[in-house]
């Protein structure tokens, strides 16, 4: 058998080494695409609104008028699920079925109402309050 000289080994190493290095390195994998984002679900404590697809759109909730706080300018409405929700009101809030605007609702405690409201960063402001039924009889 013939002996290989150092220059011949060096030349062979130059050709073989890159091929071996390439065979050992993994091929680049495609970067994973980001998962599609999903809109946040409504909070469990909030009443379900008829048009809850966007927070900035008007929404509505039905329930029983619990109280009116004329000083704080809020009303409280108990939904069918028994959860009481507070809505702010202002001078532009419309009232249907009541007298003397929102202040006239103070005598309507226990009546069925529909509150149309806007939800602005968690603050629910009534744009329209409809008295839809009389006080429940005891």
C-alpha positions in Angstrom: 0.0 0.0 0.0 1.2 3.4 -0.9 1.7 6.1 1.8 -0.1 9.4 1.4 1.9 12.6 1.8 0.9 15.5 4.0 0.0 17.8 1.0 -2.3 15.1 -0.4 -4.0 14.7 3.0 -4.4 18.4 3.3 -6.0 18.7 -0.1 -8.4 15.8 0.6 -9.4 17.5 3.9 -10.2 20.7 2.1 -12.6 18.9 -0.2 -14.2 16.6 2.4 -14.5 18.9 5.3 -17.0 21.4 3.8 -19.2 18.5 2.5 -19.3 16.9 5.9 -20.0 20.3 7.6 -22.9 21.0 5.3 -24.3 17.5 5.8 -24.4 18.0 9.6 -26.0 21.4 9.8 -29.8 21.4 9.7 -31.5 23.1 6.9 -33.2 26.4 7.9 -36.8 25.8 8.7 -39.4 28.4 7.6 -40.4 30.8 10.4 -43.8 30.0 11.9 -46.6 32.4 11.0 -48.2 34.2 13.9 -51.4 32.8 15.2 -54.5 34.7 14.3 -55.7 37.0 17.1 -59.1 36.6 18.5 -61.3 39.4 19.9 -61.6 39.4 23.7 -64.7 37.8 25.0 -67.2 39.9 27.0 -66.7 39.9 30.7 -69.0 37.4 32.5 -70.4 40.1 34.9 -71.6 42.4 32.1 -75.1 42.1 30.8 -75.3 40.7 27.3 -76.1 43.5 24.8 -78.2 43.2 21.7 -75.4 44.7 19.5 -72.2 43.9 21.4 -70.0 43.5 18.3 -68.1 46.7 18.9 -67.6 48.5 22.3 -68.0 51.9 20.7 -71.4 51.1 19.2 -74.6 51.6 21.1 -75.7 48.6 23.1 -78.8 47.9 25.1 -79.8 45.9 28.1 -83.2 45.1 29.6 -84.1 44.7 33.2 -85.9 46.1 36.3 -85.2 49.6 37.4 -83.8 49.4 41.0 -82.9 53.0 41.8 -82.1 56.5 40.5 -79.4 58.6 42.1 -80.0 62.1 40.9 -76.9 63.5 42.7 -74.5 61.0 41.1 -76.5 61.0 37.9 -76.7 57.2 37.8 -79.4 54.5 37.5 -79.2 50.9 38.6 -80.9 48.2 36.6 -81.2 44.5 37.6 -81.0 42.1 34.7 -82.8 38.8 34.2 -79.7 37.1 35.6 -80.0 39.0 38.9 -76.9 41.1 38.3 -77.3 44.8 39.1 -75.6 47.2 36.7 -75.1 50.9 37.1 -75.4 53.4 34.2 -74.5 57.0 34.1 -76.8 59.5 32.5 -76.5 63.1 31.4 -78.7 66.0 30.2 -78.9 64.5 26.7 -80.2 61.1 27.8 -83.6 60.5 26.3 -86.4 59.0 28.4 -89.5 57.3 26.9 -92.4 56.4 29.1 -91.5 58.5 32.1 -92.2 62.0 33.1 -89.8 64.8 33.8 -86.8 63.1 32.3 -84.6 60.8 34.3 -85.5 62.4 37.6 -89.1 61.3 36.9 -87.9 57.7 36.9 -87.3 57.8 40.7 -91.0 57.0 41.1 -90.8 54.1 38.6 -88.5 51.8 40.7 -89.5 48.2 39.9 -90.6 49.0 36.4 -89.2 47.1 33.4 -86.8 49.2 31.4 -84.6 49.0 28.3 -81.4 51.0 28.6 -79.5 52.0 25.4 -76.0 52.9 26.3 -72.4 53.4 25.1 -69.6 51.6 26.8 -66.6 53.9 26.9 -63.6 52.2 28.5 -65.8 50.4 31.0 -68.1 53.4 31.8 -71.6 52.7 30.6 -73.5 55.9 29.8 -77.2 55.7 29.0 -78.2 57.5 25.7 -81.9 56.4 26.0 -84.0 54.8 28.7 -87.3 53.2 27.7 -89.9 52.3 30.4 -91.3 49.2 28.8 -93.5 47.9 31.7 -95.2 48.9 34.9 -93.9 48.2 38.4 -94.1 44.5 39.3 -97.0 43.9 41.7 -96.3 42.4 45.1 
